[in-house]
Amino acid sequence: MNILSKYALITGATSGIGYELAKLFAADGYNLIIVARDQQELENKAAEFKTNGIDVRCIAQDLFDPGNAFAVYEEVKSLGIPIEILVNDAGQGVYGLFSETDIDRELDIIDLNVSSLVILTKLFLKDMLARNSGKILNVASIASKSPGPWQSVYHGTKAFVLSFTEAIREELKDTGISVTALMPGVTDTDFFRKADMLESKAVQDKSAMADPADVAKDGYDALMAGKDKVVSGLKNKVQVAMGNVMPDSMLAHQMAEQQKPAGNEELPEDQDQSAIVNEDAEFENSAVDPGVVSPETQEDGDDAEDQGQDEESADQQNAT
């Protein structure tokens, strides 16, 4: 075990932004607790991270069920391990017109992107406050800054994550705990292929996508510096700045044009374009952030790593 004996817990840690964040923590000597759905994938990544001479624990849980967020906390408590850093990277989105997408999928997304994130933050924050020490990184998205036609529920959940993060940061300003939001844009993973989203205009220019390692480094540096939030990438910074002065109606129209299927100015009324997209190649988000698309490009990581209630949707799954 590393002499630091400090642990970082990362959801959506087996792919995308979450995986790259885990690599950074491991390289800096932090012990890890990694959370995702697939036990074998967790063990494979744990073996890699252990080459840094650290301790790595795996927790296989499906955070589409908020009850499993409580189970994650209870398992950590049973191990007697204090969490110094919490990274909420797991997340998912749905691509398609809201009138055509699956409501059960969307409720799953809300549970994952919002409910499980809030539960984990609440539980581990209480322990951090008892020690007056700790850091939290929530993977939001530049999607949080604009309405998102074709990804309406996803954008709404990321707006929640950003607002929630900024609110609790203010509440904690006189404590030893810092809270940071990472806001990626379009990030290069294979999630678009798995999501069956390759027809979207947003993914046609692969060269314009961000490297998840670069996004993770931006988030890691901001977290360690105690910053409130970080927008990863110059183009995304420009887009967010523009969005701050543009009417929401204009932003919504811009997003609709950028995210609709390529070559389809008007879709047949009977054509269902819905498709599950995922940010955690492993179980939910982790790691790509389809986010919002910049004018030049195409959305924890966080966030990023989707799952439905059956095996077929689980195959489409993918931090932050």
C-alpha positions in Angstrom: 0.0 0.0 0.0 1.2 3.5 -0.8 2.6 5.4 2.1 0.2 8.2 1.5 -2.7 6.0 2.5 -5.1 8.5 0.9 -7.9 7.1 -1.3 -9.7 8.5 -4.2 -13.0 6.9 -5.2 -13.9 7.2 -8.9 -17.1 6.2 -10.6 -17.0 5.2 -14.2 -13.3 4.5 -13.8 -12.8 1.8 -16.5 -12.9 3.9 -19.6 -12.9 7.4 -21.0 -12.4 10.4 -18.8 -12.9 8.4 -15.6 -10.1 6.0 -16.6 -7.8 8.8 -17.5 -8.5 10.4 -14.1 -7.8 7.2 -12.3 -4.4 6.9 -14.1 -3.5 10.4 -12.9 -4.4 9.7 -9.3 -2.5 6.4 -9.4 0.6 8.1 -10.9 0.5 10.6 -8.0 0.4 7.8 -5.4 -3.2 7.9 -4.5 -4.8 4.6 -3.6 -8.0 3.9 -5.5 -11.5 2.6 -5.1 -12.9 2.2 -8.6 -16.6 1.7 -9.3 -18.2 0.4 -12.5 -20.6 -2.3 -13.6 -18.3 -5.0 -14.9 -16.2 -6.9 -12.4 -13.8 -8.3 -14.9 -13.2 -4.9 -16.5 -12.6 -3.4 -13.0 -10.1 -6.1 -12.2 -8.2 -5.6 -15.5 -7.9 -1.9 -14.8 -7.0 -2.5 -11.2 -4.0 -4.6 -12.3 -2.9 -1.8 -14.5 -3.2 0.9 -11.8 -1.4 -1.3 -9.2 1.8 -1.1 -11.2 2.2 2.3 -9.6 2.6 0.6 -6.2 -0.8 1.6 -4.9 -3.7 -0.2 -3.4 -6.8 -0.6 -5.6 -10.2 -1.8 -4.5 -13.0 -2.7 -7.0 -16.7 -2.2 -6.4 -19.0 -3.5 -9.1 -22.3 -1.7 -8.8 -24.9 -0.4 -11.3 -25.5 3.2 -10.5 -28.6 3.4 -12.7 -30.2 2.1 -9.5 -29.7 4.9 -6.9 -30.0 2.3 -4.1 -26.6 0.9 -5.3 -25.0 4.3 -4.5 -25.9 3.6 -0.8 -24.4 0.2 -1.3 -21.1 1.6 -2.6 -20.9 3.8 0.5 -21.7 1.0 2.9 -19.0 -1.2 1.3 -16.4 1.5 1.6 -17.3 2.0 5.3 -17.1 -1.7 5.9 -13.5 -1.6 4.6 -12.7 1.2 7.1 -11.3 3.4 4.3 -11.6 7.2 4.5 -12.2 8.8 1.1 -10.1 11.9 0.6 -11.3 12.5 -3.0 -14.6 11.7 -4.6 -14.9 11.8 -8.4 -18.4 11.5 -9.8 -17.7 10.7 -13.4 -20.3 8.1 -14.4 -23.1 9.4 -16.6 -25.2 8.8 -19.7 -27.3 10.5 -22.3 -30.0 9.7 -24.8 -29.8 10.8 -28.4 -33.0 11.5 -30.3 -36.1 13.7 -30.4 -37.7 13.8 -26.9 -41.1 12.7 -28.3 -39.5 9.5 -29.6 -37.0 8.5 -27.0 -37.7 5.9 -24.3 -39.0 7.3 -21.1 -37.6 4.4 -19.1 -34.1 5.1 -20.4 -34.5 8.8 -19.5 -35.6 8.0 -16.0 -32.5 5.7 -15.8 -30.4 8.6 -16.9 -31.8 11.0 -14.3 -31.1 8.3 -11.6 -27.5 7.9 -12.8 -26.6 11.5 -13.6 -28.4 13.1 -10.8 -29.7 10.8 -8.0 -26.6 8.6 -7.6 -24.3 11.6 -7.8 -26.2 13.4 -5.1 -26.3 10.3 -2.9 -22.6 9.7 -3.1 -21.8 13.3 -2.6 -24.0 13.6 0.5 -22.7 10.5 2.2 -19.0 11.0 1.6 -19.2 14.7 2.2 -20.4 14.1 5.8 -17.3 12.0 6.4 -15.1 14.7 4.9 -16.7 17.4 7.1 -16.0 15.2 10.2 -12.3 15.3 9.2 -12.5 18.9 7.7 -10.6 17.5 4.7 -11.5 16.4 1.2 -12.1 17.2 -2.4 -15.0 16.4 -4.7 -14.9 16.5 -8.6 -18.2 16.3 -10.4 -18.0 15.8 -14.1 -20.6 18.1 -15.6 -20.3 19.3 -19.3 -20.5 22.3 -21.4 -23.9 20.9 -22.1 -24.9 22.4 -18.8 -24.7 25.8 -20.3 -27.3 25.5 -23.1 -30.5 23.8 -24.0 -29.8 20.6 -26.0 -32.3 19.5 -28.7 -31.6 15.8 -29.6 -30.1 15.4 -26.1 -32.7 17.3 -24.0 -32.6 15.1 -20.9 -28.9 14.8 -20.9 -28.4 18.5 -21.1 -30.9 19.0 -18.3 -29.1 16.6 -16.0 -25.8 18.3 -16.6 -27.3 21.7 -15.9 -28.3 20.2 -12.5 -24.8 18.9 -11.8 -23.2 22.3 -12.5 -25.7 24.2 -10.4 -25.6 21.6 -7.6 -21.8 21.7 -7.5 -21.6 25.5 -7.4 -24.2 25.6 -4.6 -22.5 23.2 -2.3 -19.1 24.8 -3.0 -20.5 28.0 -1.6 -21.9 26.2 1.5 -18.5 24.7 2.1 -16.3 27.8 1.5 -15.3 28.1 5.2 -14.3 24.5 5.5 -11.4 22.3 4.4 -13.4 20.8 1.6 -13.3 22.0 -2.0 -15.8 21.1 -4.8 -14.9 21.4 -8.5 -16.9 20.9 -11.7 -15.2 19.6 -14.8 -16.9 20.8 -18.0 -15.8 18.8 -21.1 -17.1 19.1 -24.6 -17.1 16.4 -27.3 -14.5 13.8 -26.3 -12.9 11.1 -28.4 -14.0 7.6 -27.3 -15.8 4.7 -29.1 -19.0 5.6 -27.3 -20.5 7.1 -30.4 -20.2 3.8 -32.3 -21.6 1.9 -29.3 -24.4 4.5 -29.0 -25.4 4.1 -32.7 -25.0 7.9 -32.9 -22.7 7.9 -35.9 -25.3 9.6 -38.1 -25.3 12.7 -36.0 -23.8 15.9 -37.4 -22.1 16.3 -34.1 -19.6 13.4 -34.6 -18.7 13.8 -38.3 -15.4 15.6 -37.6 -13.4 13.2 -35.4 -10.3 15.4 -35.5 -12.2 18.1 -33.6 -12.9 15.8 -30.6 -10.9 16.2 -27.4 -8.5 13.6 -26.1 -9.9 12.2 -22.9 -6.4 12.3 -21.3 -6.3 16.1 -21.9 -9.7 16.5 -20.5 -8.8 14.5 -17.4 -5.6 16.5 -16.9 -7.6 19.7 -16.9 -10.0 18.4 -14.4 -7.3 16.9 -12.2 -5.3 20.2 -12.1 -8.4 22.2 -11.3 -9.4 19.9 -8.5 -6.0 19.9 -6.9 -5.8 23.7 -7.2 -9.2 24.0 -5.5 -10.9 25.8 -8.4 -14.6 26.0 -8.7 -14.9 24.8 -12.2 -12.9 24.3 -15.4 -14.0 24.3 -19.0 -11.7 21.9 -20.9 -10.5 23.1 -24.3 -10.1 26.5 -25.9 -13.0 26.0 -28.3 -15.3 25.0 -25.5 -14.2 28.0 -23.4 -15.1 30.3 -26.4 -18.5 28.5 -26.8 -19.4 28.9 -23.1 -18.4 32.6 -23.2 -20.6 33.1 -26.3 -23.4 31.2 -24.6 -23.3 33.6 -21.7 -24.5 36.4 -23.9 -26.7 34.6 -26.4 -30.4 34.2 -25.9 -31.4 30.6 -24.9 -33.6 30.4 -28.0 -30.6 31.1 -30.2 -28.5 28.5 -28.3 -31.2 25.9 -28.6 -31.5 26.4 -32.4 -27.7 26.3 -32.7 -27.6 23.0 -30.8 -30.4 21.5 -32.9 -28.6 22.3 -36.1 -25.3 20.8 -34.8 -26.7 17.7 -33.2 -29.4 16.5 -35.7 -28.6 13.6 -38.1 -26.2 14.5 -40.8 -27.9 15.1 -44.2 -31.4 15.1 -42.8 -32.8 18.6 -43.0 -36.3 17.1 -42.5 -36.9 13.7 -41.0 -39.8 11.5 -42.0 -42.4 11.7 -39.4 -42.3 7.9 -38.9 -38.5 7.8 -38.5 -37.3 7.2 -34.9 -33.9 8.7 -34.4 -33.6 7.8 -30.8 -30.5 5.9 -29.6 -28.9 5.5 -26.2 -25.6 7.2 -25.8 -23.3 6.6 -22.9 -20.4 8.3 -21.3 -18.8 5.5 -19.4 -17.8 2.8 -21.8 -18.0 0.6 -18.8 -21.3 1.3 -17.2 -22.6 4.6 -17.6 -20.6 7.5 -18.4 -17.8 7.6 -17.9 -16.2 9.0 -20.0 -17.2 10.7 -23.0 -19.1 13.8 -22.8 -21.2 14.3 -25.8 -21.7 17.6 -24.3 -22.5 20.6 -26.4 -20.9 21.1 -29.7 -18.7 24.1 -30.4 -19.4 26.1 -33.6 -16.4 24.5 -35.2 -17.1 21.0 -34.2 -19.6 18.8 -33.1 -21.6 15.5 -25.5 -17.0 13.2 -16.5 -16.7 12.9 -17.4 -17.2 12.9 -16.0 -17.6 13.3 -16.1 -17.5 10.3 -20.4 -19.2 5.6 -19.5 -25.4 2.5 -21.3 -27.5 0.4 -19.7 -31.1 -0.5 -19.8 -32.8 -3.2 -18.0 -31.8 -6.0 -20.4 -28.7 -7.5 -21.8 -29.1 -5.8 -25.2 -29.0 -2.3 -23.8 -26.2 -3.3 -21.5 -24.1 -3.9 -24.5 -24.5 -0.3 -25.6 -23.1 0.9 -22.3 -20.1 2.9 -22.0 -17.0 9.3 -15.1 -17.0 12.8 -16.7 
